[in-house]
Amino acid sequence: MKITTDRVTSCLESVIDPEIGVSVVDLGLIYDVRIDAERISVDMTLTSSGCPMAGLLAGSVEQALCEAFDGVEVEVNLVWDPPWTPERMSPEFRERFGFRRCG
């Protein structure tokens, strides 16, 4: 089956931030997905650069992709630009956590 950005994103919905209980996708932590033949590269961020879950979350993203796409090389890059903001969260979770747009 062909690897697509949608399939990768769907797979990453199963990776839950253990401190917040929300998927890395719904939190808006996944910035970019690139697929090149037999390689998946993911750029992701964290809610803060001092997040104690950095290694766990990046490792969980890598593990989920390796399990879902057997035999494919996986690269997970932590990036900090642009910085994460609550606007990156899915609308449902922005509302759940009390973040609303003004105006």
Residue, then its C-alpha position, 0 to 999 in steps of 0.5 A: m500500500k502506498i505511503t501518503t501524508d494522510r496515512v502517516t498523519s492518521c498513524l500519528e493520531s495514536v501517539i498521545d502526549p502522556e501529560i495532556g492526554v491528547s494526540v500529537v496531531d491534535l496538539g499541532l506538534i506535527y509540522d511537516v511530513r515528507i515521504d521519499a520512496e522508502r523514507i518518512s521524515v517528520d518535523m515535529t515540535l513540542t509545547s516548550s523547548g524544556c518539555p521533559m517528554a521530548g525523548l519519549l514523544a519523538g521516540s513514540v512517533e518514530q516507533a508508531l511509524c516503524e510499526a505501521f510502515d514496516g521496512v521504511e526508514v523513519e526520521v523524526n526531527l525536533v524543530w523549534d521554528p516556528p514556536w508552537t502556539p495554542e492556535r496549532m491545536s485542532p479547533e476541538f481541543r483549543e475549545r476544550f482547553g479554553f483557547r478561543r480566537c478573539g475577534 
